[in-house]
Amino acid sequence: MPSATHELPLAGSSMMGRETAETAVAPIDDSVDAVPPARRLVPLAFQHVLVMYAGAVAVPLVVGRALDLPPAQLGMLISADLVACGFATLIQTLGLPLVGIRLPIVMGVTFASISPMLAMIAAGHAEGTPPAMVLRGIYGAVIVAGLFGFLVAPFVGRLSRLFPPAVTGTVILSIGLSLMRVGINWSAGGQPTDPGYGAPAHLGLALLTLVVVLCLMRFGHGLLRSGAVLAGTIVGTVIAGAMGQVDLEPVREASWFALVKPFQYGAPSFDAPASIAMCLVMMTVMIESFGMFMAAGQMVGRPVERGQMVRGLRGDAVGTLLGGVFNTFPYTSFAQNIGLLSITGVRSRFVCAGAGVILLALGVCPKLAALVAAVPLPVLGGAALVMFGMIAATGIRILGSVELTFERLVTIAVSIAVGLIPVLSERFFQAMPSALAPLLHSGIVLASISAVGLNAFFGSRASREAEVI
């Protein structure tokens, strides 16, 4: 039976002994299937929830505001989203027959779904369609996309052979670089168009949180070290509260319990163009999931095989199907949570399953959800800079183990550049058809397609040269 913990081995020589002893890390969970004790599992699970919460509620907020929903219905969308997040996370981490990757994955609404949904909302406004009817059309398209994803998962899973280490490292590096914009904007207070963006108070909070997290990672031990992000977030939030930057009024106004019912807006309606657009989103989600699953597998020391990849893709599809049933949207694995794996060193999938349970509790208890939402964005941003940077560093580590021939260097260089296009220039593809938006506005998808295509292109050239020789 494998040990539940391990330490870095110390070198035998006297010259290296002191240096290695000083850099040895605290014991960490060694097995993906290990179940940490509750005193560790609960705070580590809550840490995962804090990291993904802002991203999880962003899509229902955008959709609800675009529909001009009243606060009560907007709160219902958020509650439904959190419940579906919880169910989808439990499916991926614990697994069902033929479904679920059984790795430490946390699920949330994909941002790739925003574009087609806003197009449906705009069409509804033009035709005078009531918001409830528009939502029923959205949910019908989401259900079709979930069924489509489940059916094509075995075929998409065959693409695993197109992801050798050079491609895997490039994609993971691109994930980290793409997410850095999110962490930077959080640190500055939201979006560049928001009032007070980049204010010294926001930057100071982000820096303070970052310093606390780094100090705990350097000087902390045990749970304090592995829970550095959670502890840093708490410290940052307390200081932000003393500065008057934490609004607890929504917490006081929120109710204690709200039941989320399936098809709360009525039976879903089905529209062919909307369904096709959402199926394209589902394909985008699956391509992104390749990178996410590979990154998670590399970080926990359990590389993802083809069968496991197919189960993970089915997990995305089932999560999306549940989204349509529970009045919410398509789901995918959240990259920000994968960044925590490197920071904490905790590999257990049951920690993320615990996060799923917490998300369920937040979904049926709006008061708790409002309390988590009270954490200021600059505080989350300070911690995110570490987490997203760790994802990029993992990609660099993988590439460091690959023989970097000229062809591979070209593949890496071009793929990273292509993946950064939507990150550095949001209007670069503005003249392209809106139907392609889910593909063109995802740096992860662009980097994946570029890396796979260039690797195949240069690989075929190398094969021809080998045949000549």
N, C-alpha and C positions, 0 to 999 in steps of 0.2 A: 504494500500500500504506500503511495507516495506521501512524503511528508507534507504537512500543511504549511510549513514555513521554510524559508531558506535564507542564508546570508551569503554575501560575496566571499569567496575563499580568500584567505590571506596568503600573500607570497611567502615562500620559505626563507628567502635570503634576508639577512639582517639589514641590508641597505633598503630593501623595499618594504620591510615589515611595517615600519612606522607609517609610511605614506599610505599603504593600503589600509591599515587599520583606521586611519583618519578618514578615509573616503568610503569605508564600508557602510552599507545602508542598513536600516532597521529591518527586522524580519518582515516579510510580506507573504500574502497568501500565494501559494505555489500552484494551486490547481483551480481551473475554471469551475470545477464542480464542488469546491470546498464551500461549506456554509459557515461564515464567520459568526461568532457569538453576537447576540442581540445588541450588546453594548457598543459593538463596532459597526454592525450592519446598519442600524437605524441612522446614526449620524452620517455615515458614508452614503447611504441611499438618499438622505435628504440633501446632501451636497450635490448629487446628480440632478435632483429636482431644481435646485436653485440655479444651476448652470443652464438648464434648458428652458426654464419657465418663460422668460421674456420671448424667446423664439416660438414657444408653443402657443402662446396666446396672441401672437402678432397677426396671424392670418385671420382668425375669427374677428379680431378688432378691425382689420382692414375691410373685410367683407361686410361686417355689421354697419360700419360707418358709411360705406358706399351705398348701402340700402337705406340709410337714415333710420335704423331701428331704434326704438326707445330703449332706455337703459335696462329695463327688465329683460327684454328679449336679447339685448346684447350680452347681458350676464348669462342668459341661458345658453347662448352660443359658446361662450367660454367654458361653462360647466360641462357642456356636452363634449367639447374638445378635450378637456382634461380626463373625462371618463374614458373616451376612446383612446387617448394616449396611454392610460393605464392598462386597458385591455390589450392593446397592440404590443406594449412592452412585455407584458406577461407571456404573450404568445411567442414572442421572439426569444425570450430568455429561458422559459421553462419548456416550451415546445408542446405541440400536439402531434398526432400521427401524421407524418409527411410534411409538417409545417413547423417553422421556427428554427433559427440557426443555432440556438442554445449557446450563445456567446453573450458577454456583457454589453448589451445594446439597449438604448433608450429610444423610443419612437416619438415622433412629433409630426405635425402637419408640414408637408413640403411647400416651400415657397414657390416652386415651379407651377403650382396650381393657381396662383393668384391671377396671372394674365388671362387665361380663358374664363375664369369666373367673373372678373371685372368686365370682360366683353359681354358675357351673358347679362350682367346687371345693367350695363349701358343699353343693351337692346331692350331690356325690360322697361327701363325708364322711357325710352323713345316710344314704346308701344303702350305705355300707361299700365303695365302689368303690376299687380300688387306684390310687395316684397315676399309674402309667403309663397306665392306662385313661382317667383323667380328661384327661391330656395328649393322648392320641390323639383324644379328642373335641374338645378345644380346637383342635388342629391341623387337624382336618377342617373346623371352622367357619371358621378362618382361610383355608384354601384356597378355600372357597366364596366368602368375602368378596373374595378377590383376583380370582377369575373374574368375580364380579358387578361389581367396580369397573372391570375392563377393558372389559366390555360397555357399561356406562353412561357411560364417560368422554366419548364424543362428544356425548352429550346434556347432560351436566353442563357441558361446555366452552362450550355455547351461552350460558351465564349470564354470560359475560364482558361482554356489553353492559350488564348491570345494575350494573357497577362503574365508574362515571365517577370522575374525580379526587376529588370530595367523599367518595364512599363508600370509595375506595381509601385515602385519607389517614386517614379515621376508623378503618378496619380495622387499618391498620398502627400507628396510635397505640394502639389497644386491645391489639395484640399486645405492644408494649413495656410498657404498663402492667400487663398480665396477668403478664408474666414477672418483673416487679420483685419479686413475693412470693418467687419462687424464689431470686433473688439475695440478697434480704434474709435468708431462712432459711439459706441457705448461709453467709452472713457470720456468723450467730449460732451456727452449729455443726450445723445439720441441720433438725429439726422442733421445734416448740414443746414437744412431749412428750418430747424427748430429754434425758437427763441433761446438765447443763452448758450447756443452751441459753442463749445470751446472756452467757456468761462473759466477763470482761474480756480473757482471753487470746485468745478467738476474735475478739472485736471488734477487738482490737489487730492481729491478723494480717490481718484483712480490710482495716483502714485502711492498714496498711503496704503491702500489695499494691496497693491503690488508688493510694497516693501514688507508688509506684515506676512503675506503669503510666502515670500522668499525667505524671510527670517525663520518662519516655522519649518520650512523645508530644510533649512540649514541647521537649526538648533533644536527643533522639536524631536520627539521620540514617540514611537507607537502610534496611537490614534491621533494625537495632536499633529504629527507629521503627515500621516495619510489624509487627515481631514483639514489640511492647511487651507484649502480653498473655502471650506465652510467657515472655519474660524476667522479667516481674513475678511470674509463677507460680513460676519456678525460684527466684528470690530469696526469695519467701515460704515456699516449701517448705524451703529450706536453713535459714532462721531457725526455722521450725516444728520441724525436726529437732533443732536446738540446744536447743529448749525441751522436747524429749521428746514432741512431738505427732505424730511420723511413725512408724508401725508397719511395719517391714520384715520382720517374721516371715512374713507371707503370701507375700512375694517369695521368701524362702529355701525355703519349703515347696512352692511351685508347681513343676510339671514344666516342662521346656523345650518339649515338643511334645505336642499332643493333636489327633488328626484328628477333624473334625466330619463325621459321616455323615448322609445324608438318611434320614428316617424311623427314627431311632435307637430310638424307643420302639415301633416296629411300624407297621403300616398304619393310616392315620387312619380314624376312625369319624365318621359324619355324623348329626347330630341336627337336625331342622328348627327347633325354637325357638332353639337355640344359633346355628345358621347365620343365621337372620333377625336375631338380636341383633348378630352380628358384621357383617352387611351394613349395619346401621344405623351401626355404628362406622365402616365404610368411607365411608359418605356424610358422616359428621362429618369424617373425615380430608380428604375432597375439598373440603369447604367451608373448612376451615382452610387447605388448600393454596392456595386462591385468594389469600388474604391473603399467605401466605409467598412465593408465586411473584411476585406483584405487587411486594412489598417488595424482593425480590432484583432484579427487573427495573429498578425505579426506582434502586436503589443502584448498579448497574453501567451504567446508561445504555442499557439495551436493554429497553424496555417489552414486556411479554408479549402476543403476539397470540393469537387464538383457536386456531389450529392448534398453536402452541407450548404453549398451556395444556392442550390435549387430550393431547399427548405427555407432558407432565409428570404429568397425572392417571393416564395409563396407567403411567408409571413408578412411581407410588405403588402401583398395583394389582399390577404385576409384583413389586415389592419385597415386598408382602404375600403373594403367592403363594409366593415363595421362602421367606418366613418359615415358612409352613406346611410346606414340604418339608424345611427345615433345622432343624426342632424349635424354632421361635421364633414371633414374634407379628406383628401388623400394623405396617406402617411408614409413616412420614410424614417430611416435611422438618422439620429442627430449627431453630426460630426463633433459638436462641442463636447459631448459626453465621452466620445472616444479619446479626446485630449486628456481627460481626467485619468485614464488608465495608466498613462505614463507617469503622471505626477504622483498618484497615490501608490502605485505598485500593487494595488488590490485587483486581482484578476477574476474574482468570483462573480459568476453571472447572477448569483442570488442577491448581490448588492443592487444590481439594476432591477431585478425582480422586486426588491423592496421599494425601489423608486416607483415602480408601476403601482404598487399598493398605495403608496402615498399620493400618487396622482389620482387614483380612484377616490381616495378620501377627500382630496381637495375638490374634486368634481362634484361631490354631493354635499360639501360644506363650503359655501361661498365665503364665509367669514375667514376660514383658514386660507383659501385661495387669495383673498384680498390682502392678507397679512404677508404672504410670500411676494405678492405683486408690489408691496410697499418698498421693497429693496431698491434703492436708487440705481439707475443704469450705470453711472460712473463707477460705483462700487463693483458691479458685475464686470465692467470693462477692465478694471485693474486686474482681476483674476483671469479674465479671458485672454489677456495678452500672454500669460504663461501657458495656458492650456492650448491655444491655437498654435503658438510657437512650437510646442512639444509635438504636435502632429507633423508640422513641417520638418522638425528635427528627425522624426522617425523615418520620413521619406528619404532624408539625406543619409541616414544610417544604412538603409537598404541599398541605396545607390552606391554607397561606399564599399559594399561587398561585391559589386559587379565590376567586371573588367570593362572599363570605359574606353571602348574603341572609338574611332572617329565617328562612325555611323551612329553609335549609341549617344555620343555627346550631341550630335545634331538632333537626334530624336528628342532628347531631354530638353535641349535649348528651345527648339521650336514649340514643343508641346507646352512648356511652362509659359512661353510668350503668348501662345494662343489662349491658354487658360486664363491669363490675366486680362484679356481684352475686356470682358464685361465688368471686371473688378475696377479697372482704371478708367474706362470710358463707357458710361451707361448708355450713351446715345450712339455708339459705334454702329449698331445694327438697326437703327431706327427706321431705315428705309426698306428693311426686309419684311416679308409677309408676317402678319401678326401670328399666324398659325405656327410659325417656327420659333416663336418667343421662348417656349419652355426649353428648347435646345440651345438657342443662341445666347440666352441670358444666364446660363449656368456654366461658370468657369470649370467646374468639375467635369461636366459632360464634354465640353470642348477639349479639355486636356486629355480625357480618356480616349475620345475618338482620334485625336491627333497622335497620341502615343501608340495606340494600337495600329493605326494606319501606317505610320512611319516605320514602326518596328517591322511590320510585314513587308513594307517596300524595301527597306535596306536588308532585311533578312533574305528575301528572294535574290537580291543582288549578290549577297555573300554566298548563297548556295550555288549560284551559277559560276562564281569565281572558283569555288571549291571543286566543282565538276571539271573545270578547265585544267586546274592544277592536277 
